[in-house]
Amino acid sequence: MSTYTVITGEPTSEQYEASSNSASTARRSLDQAQVLLEWSGDTPDCMAALTIYTHAEILVLMQGPEWTEPHE
């Protein structure tokens, strides 16, 4: 089961290493200001102070205007 967090700014190398993402594969918000990181298992210490999302919660967040272009 995957767990997620959103980081404002550029994640640290420790955060990338703890996640299943890299700088080139991580999803970014439309304005590039936020980065979505994902991991499995226990929450890494470097993510513990951040808001943690379940899969269902992150799907809702990703449908928001910061992450998805509006349909015309």
C-alpha positions in Angstrom: 0.0 0.0 0.0 1.5 3.3 -1.0 1.5 6.5 1.0 2.0 10.0 -0.3 3.1 13.5 0.6 3.3 16.8 -1.2 6.4 19.0 -0.7 6.4 22.7 -1.5 9.7 23.4 -3.2 12.4 20.9 -4.1 12.5 17.7 -2.0 15.9 16.9 -0.3 18.0 14.1 -1.6 17.0 12.1 1.6 13.3 12.5 0.7 13.9 11.3 -2.8 15.9 8.3 -1.6 13.1 7.4 0.9 10.5 7.6 -1.8 9.8 5.6 -5.0 10.3 8.8 -7.0 13.3 10.6 -8.5 13.7 14.2 -9.5 12.9 13.2 -13.1 9.9 11.0 -12.3 8.1 12.8 -9.5 4.8 14.5 -10.4 4.8 18.2 -10.1 2.0 20.7 -9.7 1.1 22.8 -12.8 3.2 25.7 -11.5 6.1 23.4 -10.6 6.0 24.7 -7.0 4.9 21.3 -5.4 6.2 17.8 -5.7 4.3 14.6 -5.0 6.3 11.8 -3.4 5.2 8.2 -2.8 6.5 5.3 -0.7 5.5 1.9 0.6 5.7 0.7 4.2 6.4 2.8 7.3 6.6 6.6 7.0 10.3 7.6 6.7 11.6 9.9 9.4 12.3 12.6 6.7 8.6 12.7 5.9 7.1 12.4 9.4 6.5 16.1 9.9 4.7 16.5 6.6 1.0 15.9 5.8 0.6 12.3 4.8 -2.1 11.1 2.4 -3.7 7.8 1.5 -4.2 6.7 -2.1 -7.9 7.8 -2.0 -7.0 11.2 -0.5 -4.2 11.9 -3.0 -6.5 11.1 -5.9 -8.9 13.8 -4.8 -6.0 16.3 -4.3 -4.6 15.5 -7.8 -8.0 16.4 -9.4 -7.7 20.0 -7.9 -6.7 23.1 -10.0 -3.1 23.0 -8.8 -2.5 19.6 -10.3 -4.9 19.2 -13.2 -5.6 21.5 -16.2 -9.2 22.6 -16.4 -11.3 21.0 -19.1 -12.7 23.3 -21.7 
